[in-house]
């Protein structure tokens, strides 16, 4: 059903966007027919009307489940009960609904539909594999992306599989080497060495988290405030899909030398459906939106450009599911995404290392890295 420039599912078109002072619910079509309502905001409602509006919106929504990273599945009925009780979960859901209603009201009035961002076509400069500089030789070596993909957790596994299918190949095609920690190998003991390697320029992954810690297999603390060597993050761009880590861990890595950190300051919430469904479904919208940051960084964008493209991706995803519960939580996650550090950060699939005479015999790439000087 077309309303304005948006294609609504039939049930979504019936869901109210506003409630009048006399208790009448107004649908999207009714709002569009009265342009002055485009400037309205659900946040201006009193709390009683906010609750009524949210409950009616959920009542008309087909049965669904929300996955809240770190807290598990929440059913439609549980969410409605929480809204009535006004507990922590209920307040989160209420604010998310009112925020999205206000945003959709504005977008309907302005006819705003965001397109998916396009990958930048940034060519990689052709440079010699080595050259003599005074009494030194500069060697060009492939840089690395380190991925921590939790594939032993039922919540994170679908995202990890999505990332390995759609994100990792972009890095490989661009020319990066990749190191992937997955399954039982996704633990701190296996993270330290590749993270410290001077050829590693990017760290990313999917896992659970808290304000101070990113975790892997069975909750293993991979990166935790106060428990890691600054050399593990120095000079790296970092992006984790996990709950809360951008609140404290992200700024901490930047303070210890990371170039930038992108992540979420609170819990990541999504509509949970069958990720194996081949069609574009709600799960894929969440995964595709978040993965945009990694793909843009791989293609040579700055962190600022990658962040802006990720916000655009969330907005494009929201436009595809107008007035559905998925749109509410895509908007919530979008607003919880934060970027710390140097917004001009870029990563390249190579780095020059300089070694000066007398040249020592090099047995391995690691030995070379230890006695050479990286040049950005």
N, C-alpha and C positions, 0 to 999 in steps of 0.2 A: 504494500500500500504506500503510495507516494504522498508525502506531506512536506510541502516546501520543496527542497531539493533532496530530501532524505527518503530512502526506501525503508519503510517500517514493516516488520512482521505484524500480522493482524492483531495479535494479542498486545504487542508493544504499543500499537497506535491507541489502544483503549486505556493504557495505564495513565493515571493522572500525573500532571506536572505541577499543578497548583491546587490549593484549596481556598475557597472564598471565605470571608468572615462568617457567612451563614452556613458554612459546612459543605458547600457544593464542590465536587471534584471537577477540575478542568483538564480535559485531554489535550494531547499535542495538536490535534486538528482545531479544537476550540481556541487554543492559544494563538495559532497561526491566523485564525480569522479575526483576531483582535490584536493588531500590531502593537498597541500600547503595552500589552502584557510582556512583550519581549524584554522590557527593562525591569521586570519583576524579579524578585529573588526569593527562593525558598528559605533563605536564612533569616528573612524578615518576619517569618511566621512565629507565633508563640510556640512554646514547647509542646503543648497539647496538640496543636494542629500539625506540627512537624511529625509527631508520632502517628497521628491518624493518616497523614499522607504517605509515610513510609510503609505502614502496614497495608494500606490499600494497594500500593505498588507491588508489594511482595505477594499479596493475595492473588493478583491477576497474573503473576509470573508463573509459568510452568514449574514443576518441581525441579529443584537444582541443589547442588552442593557447592560450598565454597571450601577451597583449600587455603588455610592460613599457615604459611611456612612456620614450623616450630610448634604449632598448636594443633594441627590436624584438620580433619574434615568437620564442617558445620553444615547441618541440613537447613532447609528453608524454614521448617517449623521451629528449630532451635534458634535461628536468627530472629524470627518474629517474637519468640518468647523473650529473648534478650532485649529486644527493643522495648517491649512492654515493661520489663524490669528496670531498664535503664542502667544495666551493669556496664562493665568496660567494653564488652563485645557489642552490646546494644548501642552504646554511644558512638562507637566507631562506625557501625552500620548506618546509624541515623545521620551522622555528619557526612558520610560518603554519599548517601542518597540525596541529601539536600544540596551538597556541592554539585553533584552531577545534574540535578534538576535545574539549578540556576544556570549551569553552563549550557545545557541543551536549550533552555529558553532563549538565551542570547544567540546561540548558533542558528536556531530556527528563524529568529528575526533577521539575522544577517545572511542567511543562506550559506554558512561556512561549512565546506566539506574539504578536509585536508587530504591531499594526495600522499601516497607512500613516498618516502625520500628516495632519490636516485643515488646509486653509488658513484663517487667521484671518479673520473677518469684521469688519474694523476700518473703520468709516465714515470718510470724509475730511470733516473739519469744513468747513462752508460759510462762506467768508469773502469779503468784498468784493474785487473786482479791484483797487481802489485806495481810498485814504482820505487825508484831510488830517490831519497830525499836527503841530500848532503851525505852524511856518513851512516844513514839509516835506510832501512827498507820498509815500506808500508805495504801490508798485505790486506786484501779485502776478504772478509769472512762472512758467512751467513749468520744473521742474528736469529734468535730463538724466541718462540712464544711458549710459555709454560701454562698448561691447562690442568686444572684440578676438577675433575668431573666425577661427582658422587653417583655411582651406578649401583650402589648396594642399598639404596633407600627408595621405597616405593614412591615417595613424593618427588624426589629430585631426579630419579632415573629418566622419566620422559623428557625433562629439560636437557639432561646430559646427552641423551640420544639425539635430540634435535640439534644441539650445538655441535656434536661430532659429525652430523650429516651435513649441516648447512654453514657452520662457522669455520671449523678446522680446515676444510678444503680451500677456503678463500685465502687463508694464511699461506698454505702450501703453494697455491697457484701464484701468489704474489711473490714468492721466493723465500719465505721464512722457513726455518726448520722448526718443527714442533715437538715438544715433549708432553706426553699425556699421562697424567696420573689418574687411574680409574680403578674401580673395583676395590679389592683389598690393598692395592698399592697407593690409594689416595690417602696417605698419612704423612705426618710431619717428617718422619725419618727420611722419606723419599723426596720431600719437598726442598730441603735445605740446600743440597748441593746444586741442583739445577737453578734454584733461585739466586744463589750467590754467583753463578757463572757470569762473567762479564759480557758474554754474548747474549744473555737473556735480556730482552728489552720490554717484554710484555707478559703480564701474569693475569690470568682470568680463570673463571670456573663457576660451577654451581654447587652449592652446599648450604647447610643450615648455618645460622649465625646468631650472635648477640651483639650488643653495642661494642664489645671489646674483642670478639673472637670469631674467626671463620673456621668452620669445621669440615671434616671429610668423612671417610669411612667410619661408621659406628661412632660418630661424634668426636673423632680424633681432632685435637686442637692443632690445626695446621699453621694458623697465623694468629697470635694473641698479643695484645698490648702488654709490654713488659717482659715477654717471653721469647723474643726473637732478636737475632743479630741485625743491626741496621743494614748490613751488607746484603741481606736477603731482598731488600726493597729499593736500595739506593739506585737511582737512575732508571727505575722501571715505571711504566704506566700500568695501572692495575684496575681491573673491573671484576667485581664479584656479584653474581646473582644470589643474594642471600638476605636474610632479615637483618635489619638494624645496623649492619657493620659500618655504614657511612656516617653514623653518628659519632663514634669515638675511634674505632680502628682506622677508618679512612684518614682523618686528620693526623692520627699518630704516625701512619706510614709516611705521609707527606713531610711531617716534622723530622722524620728520620732519613729523608733523602729521596723518597719516591717522587717522580715527576708529577704524577696526578693519580687520583683515585676516584672512580665512579661507582656508586652503589646506592643502597636504599637505607634511609634513616630509621624506618620502622618496618613492621612485618610486611612481607610481600604476600598479597592476597589475590587469588584468581578463581574464576569459575572452573570447577573441576569436571571435565567430561572425559571421554575416551580418547587419549592422545593418539591411538593407533588408527583412528578414522582418517581415511585418505583425503577427504574433503577439507576445505579450510574451515576449521571449527574454532570455538572460543579458546581452547588451549593454544592453538597455533598463533592466535593473535597476541597472546601474552608472550610466547616464546619469541616470535618474530620481532616484536617491539623491543624487547630487551637486547636481543642479539644484534640489533642495529649498531649499537655502540662498538662492539667488537669488529664487525665487518667494516665500518667506516674507518676505524683506526688502522685496520690491516691495509686498507686502500690508500692510506696516506693522508687522511684528514687530520686536522688538529683536534685536540681533545674538545675544544669549544664547538667545533663543527660537528664532531661525533655526538656530543651531548645534544646539540640542537636537532640533529637528525633523529635521534632517539625519541626526543619529545614529539617531533613531527610524526614519527612512526606510531607512537601511542595515540596521537590525535587521529591519524588515519584509521587505526584499528577501531577507535571509538566511533568514528563516522560510519563504519560498516555494520554496527550493531546498535542503532539508535534506540534509546529508551529500554534497553535490555539490561539485565543485572550484570552482564559482562562489561558493558560500557561504564557502569558505576565503578567497578573495581579496576578497570584499565585506567580510569581517571585518577583513582586513589593512588595506584602504584606510580603513575606518571609524576604526581605531585610529591611523592616520597623519594624520587630519584635525585641525587645530588652529585655535583662534581667538585672535588677539592684539588688544590694545587695549581700548577701552571697550565692555563687554558691553551697555551700555544704549543703544548707537547705534541710531537709527531714521532712515529716510529718508522724505521726503514728496514728492509730485509737484508741489509748488510752493514758492516761497520769496519772501518780501517783500524788496524793495529800497527804500531811502529816498533820495530826492533832495531837496535843500534849495534854497530860492530864493537868488539868482536862477536860474531854470531855464535851462539851456543847451539849444540846439537839438540834438535827437537824430536822427541819420541812420540808425543801425542799432542792433540789440539789443546788439551788442558794444560800441559806444560808450557805450550806456546803462550797461552793466555796469561799465565802467571808471570812471565818475564817480559811481556810486551805491554805497551801503553795504548789503551783504546783511544781513538780519536773520533768524536762525533762529527 
